[in-house]
Amino acid sequence: MWIIWTIIIGLLAGIVAKLLMPGRDPGGFIITTLLGIAGAFIATFIGRAIGWYGENEGAQFIGAVIGAIIILAIYRMIRRRA
């Protein structure tokens, strides 16, 4: 069940990350939401490693947004170089 919750939070986090980081994204809305999902999963695994989340818990919204912003920034840097 935590996987479904992480995907939902990731979708919302991707949208918020896009709003917080305005500008042209090479992939558009769909790529941004997928990067938000990836950010939520990364925030979940890092949070579990640190001890913030339990075994069956997903990332909370703020952690997912921070993860999505980091992933979106890395994605923009890579796409601009290519």
C-alpha positions in Angstrom: 0.0 0.0 0.0 2.9 2.4 0.6 3.9 2.1 -3.0 0.5 3.5 -4.2 0.7 6.2 -1.6 4.2 7.1 -2.7 3.1 7.4 -6.3 0.2 9.6 -5.4 2.4 11.8 -3.3 5.0 11.8 -6.0 2.5 13.1 -8.6 1.6 16.0 -6.4 5.2 16.6 -5.4 6.2 16.8 -9.1 3.5 19.4 -9.7 4.6 21.5 -6.7 8.2 21.1 -7.7 7.4 22.5 -11.2 5.6 25.4 -9.6 8.6 26.1 -7.3 11.1 25.8 -10.1 9.6 27.7 -13.0 11.2 27.6 -16.4 11.2 25.5 -19.5 11.5 21.8 -18.9 12.7 19.6 -21.8 10.1 16.9 -21.0 7.0 18.8 -20.1 4.3 18.0 -17.6 4.5 14.2 -17.9 8.3 14.0 -17.4 8.0 16.4 -14.4 5.4 14.3 -12.7 7.5 11.1 -13.3 10.5 12.9 -11.8 8.2 13.8 -8.9 7.4 10.1 -8.4 11.1 9.3 -8.6 11.8 12.0 -6.0 9.2 10.5 -3.7 10.7 7.1 -3.9 14.2 8.4 -3.3 12.9 10.4 -0.3 11.3 7.3 1.0 14.4 5.2 0.8 16.6 7.9 2.2 14.1 8.5 5.0 14.1 4.8 5.8 17.9 4.7 5.9 18.0 7.7 8.2 15.2 6.3 10.4 12.5 8.9 9.6 10.1 6.4 8.1 9.1 2.9 9.2 9.2 -0.3 7.0 5.7 0.2 5.5 5.7 4.0 5.3 6.3 6.2 2.3 7.7 9.7 2.1 5.7 12.5 3.5 4.8 15.4 1.2 7.6 17.8 2.1 10.2 15.2 1.8 8.8 14.1 -1.6 8.8 17.7 -2.8 12.4 18.2 -1.8 13.3 14.9 -3.5 11.4 16.0 -6.7 13.1 19.4 -6.7 16.6 17.8 -6.5 15.7 15.3 -9.2 14.3 18.0 -11.4 17.4 20.2 -11.0 19.7 17.3 -11.9 17.5 16.5 -14.9 17.7 20.1 -16.1 21.5 20.1 -15.8 21.8 16.8 -17.7 19.4 17.8 -20.5 21.1 21.2 -21.0 24.5 19.6 -21.5 23.2 17.1 -24.0 
